[in-house]
């Protein structure tokens, strides 16, 4: 029955890039809200709650393979499922 607890909070690490091993269509379809350093962000490409970092796109710059160039920012990360409403359980580093 561990699936019930997993349904309440997002995974520790998630990426929006389909080539990443941390990509999950099911999780992204639910909608994940991210708060980084106390501010809600919508431009996050990847995050890790336990390691305390997020990756954001660096403008419109692309690498040689056509992928967006990203910057890794360190700080406290919190994540929650947006489909659970205002009182959704928040996953954060303990």
C-alpha positions as CSV (number, residue, x, y, z in Angstrom):
1,X,0.0,0.0,0.0
2,X,3.0,2.3,-0.4
3,X,1.3,3.6,-3.6
4,X,-1.1,5.6,-1.5
5,X,1.6,7.6,0.1
6,X,3.4,8.1,-3.2
7,X,0.2,9.5,-4.6
8,X,0.2,12.3,-2.0
9,X,3.6,13.8,-2.7
10,X,5.7,14.1,-5.8
11,X,8.9,12.1,-6.3
12,X,12.2,13.4,-4.8
13,X,13.6,14.0,-8.3
14,X,11.8,14.8,-11.5
15,X,12.7,16.0,-15.0
16,X,10.6,17.4,-17.9
17,X,13.1,16.0,-20.4
18,X,11.8,12.7,-21.9
19,X,15.4,11.5,-22.3
20,X,16.1,11.7,-18.6
21,X,15.8,8.6,-16.3
22,X,13.9,10.9,-13.9
23,X,11.1,11.7,-16.4
24,X,7.6,10.5,-15.6
25,X,4.6,11.2,-17.8
26,X,2.1,10.2,-15.1
27,X,3.6,12.6,-12.6
28,X,3.8,15.5,-15.0
29,X,0.2,15.1,-16.2
30,X,-1.0,15.6,-12.6
31,X,0.9,18.9,-12.4
32,X,3.7,19.6,-9.9
33,X,4.1,22.9,-8.2
34,X,7.6,23.9,-7.3
35,X,8.7,26.4,-4.6
36,X,12.4,27.3,-4.8
37,X,13.9,29.6,-2.1
38,X,10.4,30.5,-0.9
39,X,9.1,31.6,-4.4
40,X,6.8,29.6,-6.6
41,X,8.5,28.9,-10.0
42,X,7.1,27.6,-13.3
43,X,10.3,27.5,-15.3
44,X,11.9,24.5,-13.7
45,X,13.4,21.8,-16.0
46,X,14.5,19.4,-13.3
47,X,14.6,19.3,-9.5
48,X,16.0,17.3,-6.6
49,X,14.5,17.9,-3.2
50,X,17.0,15.9,-1.1
51,X,20.0,17.4,-2.9
52,X,18.5,20.9,-2.8
53,X,18.8,22.1,-6.4
54,X,16.8,22.9,-9.5
55,X,17.7,23.3,-13.2
56,X,16.3,26.2,-15.2
57,X,16.7,27.1,-18.8
58,X,19.4,29.7,-19.6
59,X,17.4,31.9,-21.9
60,X,17.0,30.6,-25.4
61,X,20.5,29.2,-25.6
62,X,20.8,25.6,-27.0
63,X,23.6,23.1,-26.8
64,X,25.0,21.5,-30.0
65,X,22.4,18.7,-29.9
66,X,19.5,21.2,-29.8
67,X,18.6,20.8,-26.1
68,X,18.1,23.9,-23.9
69,X,21.1,24.9,-22.0
70,X,20.4,24.8,-18.2
71,X,21.8,26.3,-15.1
72,X,21.9,24.5,-11.8
73,X,20.7,26.6,-8.8
74,X,21.2,25.5,-5.2
75,X,18.7,26.1,-2.4
76,X,15.7,24.7,-0.6
77,X,13.1,23.0,-2.9
78,X,9.5,22.1,-2.1
79,X,7.1,20.2,-4.5
80,X,3.4,19.3,-4.4
81,X,0.7,18.0,-6.7
82,X,-1.4,20.9,-8.0
83,X,-4.4,18.7,-8.6
84,X,-4.8,18.2,-4.8
85,X,-5.7,21.8,-4.2
86,X,-4.6,24.4,-1.6
87,X,-4.0,21.9,1.2
88,X,-1.8,19.4,-0.8
89,X,1.0,17.7,1.1
90,X,4.4,19.3,0.4
91,X,7.5,17.3,-0.2
92,X,10.6,19.0,1.2
93,X,14.0,18.1,2.6
94,X,13.6,16.9,6.1
